[in-house]
C-alpha cells in the first residue's frame, strides 16, 4: 500500500471577472504553454477539462502552468459548484490521466521583426501579469499596424478586458513599437 502519496494543495484566487475563479496548484500542469477550452466540445481534448465541464454551470476552462481558471454561468453561485470543482481537479490528479490528449502544434511561419518584438514584449511583460489574474493573451496576427490578440481564461469575458486591452496593453506596446496603430481582441 502506498502511504507516501503526495497531497496536492489547491488554493483559490479571485479574478477581475466575477464569473471566473483561479485554482492555483502546487504542481506543474503544463510546462511551456497554456490550453484554453471555451466550451465543452473543445474540452474533449483534455480529460481534466472534460471533468470540469461535467459540472453544471461551468462554461470555460483555461489551464496554465500551475493553475486552472474555471468560468461559470452568471446565474450560478460559486458556493453551489465550488466543492465539485475541487473534487474534479483532485480526482483528475489522482487518476494520473494526462492534462491534454494531444498537443496542438503551432505553425512555424516567418515572422517580421515587428512581430518578434511584439511577441517578446507579450511574453516578458504582459502575459505574466495577465496569468496572475487567471488568464492569458495570445498573439494572433499583426498586419498593417493592427495587432490582433486572443484573450483567454478569465480575460475572455471579463468586464474590464477592453479597458485593459486599450489603456494598458495597447498604450504599452505603442510606446515600444512605433508602427503599431491599434490592438484588437479576436
C-alpha positions in Angstrom: 0.0 0.0 0.0 1.4 3.4 -1.0 1.1 5.7 2.0 3.6 8.2 0.6 1.1 9.7 -1.9 1.8 13.4 -2.4 -1.1 15.6 -1.4 -1.7 18.3 -3.9 -2.5 21.7 -2.4 -5.0 23.9 -4.1 -5.9 27.5 -3.2 -8.3 29.8 -4.9 -7.8 33.3 -6.1 -10.4 35.7 -7.4 -10.0 37.3 -10.8 -11.2 40.6 -12.2 -14.0 38.6 -13.8 -16.7 37.8 -11.2 -17.6 34.7 -13.2 -14.1 33.2 -13.2 -12.0 31.7 -10.3 -8.4 30.8 -10.5 -7.5 27.4 -8.8 -3.7 27.5 -8.1 -1.9 24.2 -7.5 1.5 23.4 -6.0 2.4 21.3 -9.1 3.1 21.9 -12.7 0.2 21.1 -15.1 1.6 22.4 -18.4 5.3 23.3 -18.7 5.6 25.7 -21.5 2.2 26.5 -22.8 -1.4 27.1 -21.9 -4.6 25.4 -23.0 -8.0 27.2 -23.4 -11.3 25.4 -23.7 -14.0 27.9 -24.4 -16.7 25.2 -24.4 -17.5 21.6 -23.6 -16.9 20.5 -27.2 -13.3 22.0 -27.3 -12.7 20.4 -23.9 -12.8 16.9 -25.3 -9.0 17.2 -25.9 -8.4 17.4 -22.2 -9.6 14.8 -19.6 -9.2 17.4 -16.9 -11.4 20.0 -18.8 -13.9 17.3 -19.6 -14.3 16.5 -15.9 -14.8 20.2 -15.1 -17.4 20.6 -18.0 -19.4 17.8 -16.4 -20.2 20.2 -13.6 -23.4 22.0 -14.3 -22.8 25.7 -14.8 -19.1 25.5 -16.0 -18.7 27.4 -19.3 -15.0 27.7 -19.9 -11.8 26.1 -18.6 -8.3 27.6 -19.0 -5.2 25.6 -17.9 -1.9 27.4 -17.2 1.4 26.3 -15.9 0.2 25.7 -12.3 -3.3 26.9 -12.3 -6.8 26.3 -13.7 -9.2 29.1 -14.3 -12.9 28.0 -14.4 -15.6 30.3 -15.7 -19.3 29.8 -14.8 -22.7 30.9 -16.0 -23.6 34.3 -14.3 -26.7 32.9 -12.7 -24.8 30.1 -11.0 -23.5 30.8 -7.5 -19.9 29.8 -6.8 -21.0 28.2 -3.5 -23.1 25.6 -5.4 -20.2 24.4 -7.6 -17.0 25.2 -5.7 -16.6 21.8 -3.9 -17.4 19.9 -7.1 -14.7 21.8 -8.9 -12.1 21.0 -6.2 -13.2 17.3 -6.3 -12.9 17.1 -10.1 -9.4 18.6 -10.0 -8.3 16.3 -7.2 -9.9 13.2 -8.9 -8.1 14.0 -12.1 -4.7 14.5 -10.5 -5.1 11.2 -8.5 -6.1 9.4 -11.7 -2.7 10.3 -13.4 -4.6 10.9 -16.7 -2.9 13.4 -19.0 -3.9 17.0 -18.9 -4.1 17.1 -22.7 -4.7 14.1 -25.0 -2.8 15.6 -27.9 -0.5 18.5 -28.2 -1.5 21.3 -30.6 1.2 22.2 -33.0 1.9 25.8 -33.8 2.6 26.6 -37.4 6.2 27.6 -38.0 6.0 30.7 -40.1 8.3 33.5 -41.0 7.6 36.5 -38.7 8.7 40.1 -39.2 11.0 41.9 -36.8 8.0 43.9 -35.5 6.1 40.7 -34.8 9.1 39.3 -33.0 9.3 42.4 -30.8 5.6 42.3 -30.1 5.8 38.6 -29.1 8.8 39.3 -26.9 7.0 42.1 -25.0 3.9 40.0 -24.7 5.8 37.0 -23.3 8.1 39.0 -20.9 5.8 41.8 -19.6 2.2 41.3 -20.4 1.4 37.5 -20.2 2.9 37.1 -16.7 0.7 39.9 -15.4 -2.4 38.5 -17.1 -1.6 35.0 -15.8 -1.7 36.3 -12.3 -5.4 37.2 -12.9 -6.1 33.7 -14.3 -5.9 34.4 -18.0 -3.7 34.7 -21.0 -3.2 36.8 -24.1 -2.1 35.1 -27.2 -0.6 36.7 -30.3 -3.0 36.1 -33.3 -1.7 38.3 -36.1 -0.2 41.6 -37.0 -0.9 43.3 -40.3 -0.8 47.0 -41.4 -0.3 48.3 -37.9 -3.2 46.3 -36.4 -2.3 43.7 -33.7 -4.9 41.0 -33.1 -4.8 39.2 -29.7 -6.8 36.4 -28.3 -8.0 36.8 -24.7 -8.3 33.5 -22.8 -9.3 32.3 -19.4 -10.7 34.9 -17.0 -9.8 37.6 -19.6 -12.1 36.3 -22.3 -15.4 37.6 -20.8 -14.1 40.0 -18.1 -16.0 43.3 -17.9 -12.7 45.2 -17.7 -10.9 43.4 -20.5 -11.4 46.0 -23.2 -10.2 48.8 -20.9 -7.1 46.6 -20.0 -6.5 45.9 -23.7 -6.8 49.6 -24.8 -5.5 51.5 -21.8 -2.9 49.1 -20.6 -1.6 46.7 -23.3 -2.1 49.0 -26.4 -0.5 52.0 -24.8 2.5 50.0 -23.5 3.0 48.4 -26.9 2.7 51.7 -28.8 5.4 53.2 -26.6 7.8 50.4 -27.7 6.6 49.9 -31.3 6.1 53.0 -33.4 4.5 51.1 -36.2 1.6 49.9 -34.1 -1.7 51.7 -34.7 -4.3 49.6 -32.8 -4.7 46.5 -30.7 -7.9 44.5 -31.0 -9.3 41.3 -29.5 -10.4 38.5 -31.7 
